[in-house]
């Protein structure tokens, strides 16, 4: 896909580089020459442009990209005006970053495709990490439901998976388990490979230290688990 990212601060620049590394074509734009200079060698094209000026904004290839992402955060006014001009220029697909609830509420009025709230998401992820005491990978499905991958709590170790009853206890469903498996390659060298296990296929399977659970649940169900873990 082809993306245009307006605003090349820390968030916008990292997003641009990540998308490029995934094989997408990324065009960047910012009014700060130093930010454009620092990223120009990592993405397809970078423009020094003031996105709050309609004439300048119209120079960008707005009709030739799949998605425009307004990553401006700190300059509230510039973010809103940029989105307003993009709508005026009839850009079809727009994502925009919001830094607080007021910013988000105003952006909602433009009926754009998606409002990004990276600071809130980062804070939520950090709270989850602190609650479980380990790194968590998460994917949001809707306003309430998430797919989370996290290390099995120590008090699960040694229990049979069919006895955990996560649905009744916490209100979440166990989808799969990731477990590192020790093996030897053709040269006799020890190696570790990641196995994906589905506990329902082995009713007597027990939780081992180091297992990672992949679950689907609501925000409340995960909060209930995290509260239990902290006891």
Beta strands, then each sheet from edge to edge (+ up, - down):
strand 1: 2-6
strand 2: 25-30
strand 3: 45-48
strand 4: 67-70
strand 5: 94-97
strand 6: 114-116
strand 7: 136-140
strand 8: 145-151
strand 9: 173-184
strand 10: 190-197
strand 11: 212-218
sheet 1: 3+ 2+ 1+ 4+ 5+ 6+
sheet 2: 7+ 8- 11+ 9- 10+
end
